[in-house]
C-alpha cells in the first residue's frame, strides 16, 4: 500500500527558515552519509521548497532507470547548465536521450573504438613526456591536463579542427566551472557577467567554425566530430549543427570532470598503497611490455579495470538529482509531479551495509560478480557512445604516466575537503619512462 508524502520523515539538522541548506553547504558529505540512518527516503527543506533525498541504492537505481520511461527527468540545475553549454547528452533524458544514443551508436564500432583508444593513449604519453624526470606537479592539474589532451585529440584528427582543439585545451577548466556554477545557481549565474562565461562563448564560436569547416569538407576524418556529423537516426535524419555543438561541449564537460577527478584519485591512492601500485605495474609490464595500450588490450588488464571501478566506487560524485515529470511511486510513497529527488552516490558507496570496509581501496572486491550495490553507471550519460567515461579515459594510460609517483603526504595535508573533485594539491613526481 502506498503512502502520502506526509509520512516521509524529515532529515535531521534543519534550520529555521532556510531548512537543510546550511548543513548541505557546510558539511555536505557528513550530512549525506548520516542521512541514511534516518530512512530510505527523506524530506528536505531547501528554503521555501521541499525536496526529497533517496538514501537506499535500490530506490536510486529505480529512479535512474525510470528516467528512460519518462517518470523522471534531469534536474532544474542541469537545465540551468544547458542554457550556457547546450542540452548535452550527459544531461538530457527521455526520448531526446534515446534518439541521440541511437544516432551515435553506429559510429562506435570496433575500428572507431580502436582508433579512439590509440589516440587517447598517445595523447596521455605526449602529456607525460612533457614532464621532466623528477619534476613535481600538482596531481589534480596533471590529471586535468591528461583528460583535456585525450578528449580534444579524439574529437579532432583534422587540421580543420586545430583552432577548436586549442581553444578547448585552453578553456576546458572554464567550461567545467561554468557548467557547475550554472547548475548550482542557474538564475543568479545567468545575470552575472563572468570572465568564464565570456571564455566559454569564445570557445563555443570556434567549435561552430570547426563544424562548418568539417561540413564543407565532407570527408570522414575518423575522429569523433566526423562520427557526430555522419550520425543518422532510423529515419535518416542527421544531427543539426547545434546538436553537434552541444555534444562537443558535453563531451568536454564529461571528459574533463569525472575522468580527471578519478585519475587524480588513482594517483593519490597509488602513492598510499605500495601493494596496489606493484600489482598494477606488474600487470602493465606483463601485458604491454612497455608499449602503448590498444583497444584489444583493455580486456587483458583486469586488475587495471578493477582499480578504476574501485576508484569510481570510493570517489564518485557527491550528489545528483532528478525531477519527477508526473506523480511517481518511490519507496512505497506517492511523490507529486515537479519535485526534486536528490541522491548521493558518495554516501551510498561508502556505506558499510553495501561495501565492507568502504574506506579501504580494494580492487579485489570487483573480482566477484554481483558485488555492486552502488549508483548505476551510464544512466543519462554517453558511456557506450563516447569515450568519456572514466574506464575509457583512465585505462588506456601509457606506461609513463602510471610510472609517475604520487608523493607521500606531509604535515597537515588533507586530501578530501568539502566537495572537491580531486585531491587537494597532491604532489606528483614524474619518473623516467624506463623506470622499473
JOCORFEN-V253129 format. One record per residue. N is the residue number from 1. SS is DSSP state (A for helix, B for strand, O for the rest). Layout:
n->(N N)
ss->(SS SS)
//
This chain:
n->(1 2 3 4 5 6 7 8 9 10 11 12 13 14 15 16 17 18 19 20 21 22 23 24 25 26 27 28 29 30 31 32 33 34 35 36 37 38 39 40 41 42 43 44 45 46 47 48 49 50 51 52 53 54 55 56 57 58 59 60 61 62 63 64 65 66 67 68 69 70 71 72 73 74 75 76 77 78 79 80 81 82 83 84 85 86 87 88 89 90 91 92 93 94 95 96 97 98 99 100 101 102 103 104 105 106 107 108 109 110 111 112 113 114 115 116 117 118 119 120 121 122 123 124 125 126 127 128 129 130 131 132 133 134 135 136 137 138 139 140 141 142 143 144 145 146 147 148 149 150 151 152 153 154 155 156 157 158 159 160 161 162 163 164 165 166 167 168 169 170 171 172 173 174 175 176 177 178 179 180 181 182 183 184 185 186 187 188 189 190 191 192 193 194 195 196 197 198 199 200 201 202 203 204 205 206 207 208 209 210 211 212 213 214 215 216 217 218 219 220 221 222 223 224 225 226 227 228 229 230 231 232 233 234 235 236 237 238 239 240 241 242 243 244 245 246 247 248 249 250 251 252 253 254 255 256 257 258 259 260 261 262 263 264 265 266 267 268 269 270 271 272 273 274 275 276 277 278 279 280 281 282 283 284 285 286 287 288 289 290 291 292 293 294 295 296 297 298 299 300 301 302 303 304 305 306 307 308 309 310 311 312 313 314 315 316 317 318 319 320 321 322 323 324 325 326 327 328 329 330 331 332 333 334 335 336 337 338 339 340 341 342 343 344 345 346 347 348 349 350 351 352 353 354 355 356 357 358 359 360 361 362 363 364 365 366 367 368 369 370 371 372 373 374 375 376 377 378 379 380 381 382 383 384 385 386 387 388 389 390 391 392 393 394 395 396 397 398 399 400 401 402 403 404 405 406 407 408 409 410 411 412 413 414 415 416 417 418 419 420 421 422 423 424 425 426 427 428 429 430 431 432 433 434 435 436)
ss->(O O B O A A A O O B O O O O B O O O B O A A A A A A O A A A A A A A A A A A O O B B B B B B O O B B B B B B O O A A A A A A A A A A A A A O O B B B O A A A A A A A A A A O O O O O O O O A A A A A A A A A A A A A A A O A A A A A A A A A A A A A A A A A A A A O O O O O O B B B A A A A A A A A A A A A A A A A A O O O A A A A A A A A A A A A A A A A A A A A A A A A A A O A A A A A A O O O A A A A A A A A A A A A A A A A A A A A A A A O O O O O O A A A A A A A O B O O O O O B O O A A A A A A A A A A A A A A A A A A A A A A A A A A A A A A A A O A A A A A A A A A A A A A A A O O O O O O A A A A A A O A A A A A A A A A A A A A O O O O O B B B B B O O O B B B O O B B B O O O O B B B B O A A A A A O O O O O O O O O O O O O A A A A A O O O O O O O O O O O O O O O O O O O O O O A A A A A A O O O A A A A A O B B O O O O O O O O O O O O O O O O O O O O B B B O O O O O O O)
//
